Amino acid sequence: MSEKIYNMVDLETIEKLADIVAAKELGEITIADGEKYITVKGKKCLPPMPLAGAPVAASPAVSAAAPAETPAVSQKPAGKSIKAPLVGTFYAAPSPDQPPFVQVGDTVKKGDVVLIIESMKLMNEVTSDVDGVVQEILVKNGDAVEYDQPLMILS
């Protein structure tokens, strides 16, 4: 690590950030002070996605690990998905002693609150942007969620 980084953030802060990334199973965390910033990446950090239309080169490791047969069933869940609008912690209910907002089989109307995502100590209600019936809830209460991660499938 360069001396420049030590002047910006002390080692203790970097270690605390690394602990947070590991404990919350985050892909990465960034802190900024003006134009200075530091990013700590965890094990769940995904490689950058290629731009649309850009050719993707297959690496030998990926080719060797690719399955010999493509499954007939699509991996993408059928139906309309409700995705995480921000990074945080998923909660199915308004508080631990109350029932969940929705369960599998419940009918949801556009604008209904379906879950909460806690981010930076703030509880953010997430509403459905479509009408439908809850087919599947893809995450468990208390799970860390990433931006744009599918959380719920409606039919």
N, C-alpha and C positions, 0 to 999 in steps of 0.2 A: 504494500500500500504506500502511496506517495505521501510525502510530508504535507502536501497541500490538503489532503483529506483529513489528516490528524488536526490541522489547524481549524478545519471547518466543524468536525464532529469528533468528540472524544471516543476512545475505544470502548468505554463502558456503554455509551449510547448505541454504538454499533452492535455490541453483544446483546443489549436489550431488544433491539430491533430484530436480530436474528432469533432470539427466544420467542418473540411475538409471532414471527413468520412460522416457526416450527410448531408452536402451541396451537395456533389457529389454522394450521395447514394452509397457509396462504401461498399464492404463487409468487408474490412480491409485495414489498412495501416501500414507499418513497416518502422522504421528508424533505421539505424545502425551506430555505431561509433566503428570501429575495431570489437572486439568480443562482445561488448555490443549492445543490440538492445531492442526496445520496439515495441509492436504491439498493435494497437487500433482497436478493432473490432466493426463494426456497426450492425444495425438490419438486413442487407441483408447478413450477413455472414452465409454461409451454413455449416452444420455439416460435419465433415470429411467423405469422401466417403470410403466404405469398400473396402478392397483389392479384386482383382479378385479371385473368388473361395472361398472367406471367407463366412461362413454362416452369414446370417443377421437375428437377433432376432427381432421379431415384438413386439413393446411395446403395452400395453393395450390402450394407447391414440390413437396410429396410427390405431389399429384394430377397435376401436369404431368409428373413423372418416372415415374409408374406405367406399366407396360407395357400396351399395348392388349389383350393376350391373356394369359390365365392359363395357364401350362403345365399339361399333363395329368399330369405326373409330380410326385409329392410331393417337396419338398425335404428332408423329414425322413428320415434313414436308417432302413431297415427293420431290425428285430431289437432286441435288448436292448443298451443302451449302458452302458459303464463311464464314469462322469464323474469329473472332478477334484474331490477332496474339499477342496482348498485351492489357493491361488495359489502358483505356483512354476515350476520348470523340469522338464520331462518327460525322463526317462531310461528307455530300453527295457531296459537291462541293469544288473546290479549294479555293474559297473565297465567301463571302456572295453575291457579285454582279454578280457572274457567275452561269451558269446553272449546275445542278448536273452532275457528271461523267456518271451515268447511271440512267435510269428510268425503270419501269416495262414495258416489251415488247422489250427492247433493246437487240441486239445480242452482246455478249461479247466473245472475243477471249482470249486464254491463254496469260497472260502477260499484258493485258489491266489494267490500273488503274481504280478501281471501287469505291474507297472511301478513306477517310483520317481518321486516328486516331491520335488525339493530345494526347501526353503523355509527361509529364514533360517539357512543353512548346515547344516540338518538333512536327512538322507535319510529320507523317509517312504515305506515300502512300501505300495503300494495293492493290495488283494486284490479278487478278483471276488466279487460278492455273488450270482451266478447261475452255473449250469452252462451250457456252450455251446461252440460252435466259433468261433474268431476269424475274422470275415468281412472286417474292415477295421480298420486302425490309422489314425486320423484326424490324428495329429500326428507330426512328425519328432523324432528324438532331439535334445535341446537346445532345443526350442521352449519359449517361455514359455506357460504355460497359466493360465487364469482359473478361479475357483471355479465348479463345476457345468458346466464345458465338457465336451462329449462327447469322449472320447479314443479309444475302441475300440468296435466294434460286434460283438456275438456273436449267433449264430443259435440 
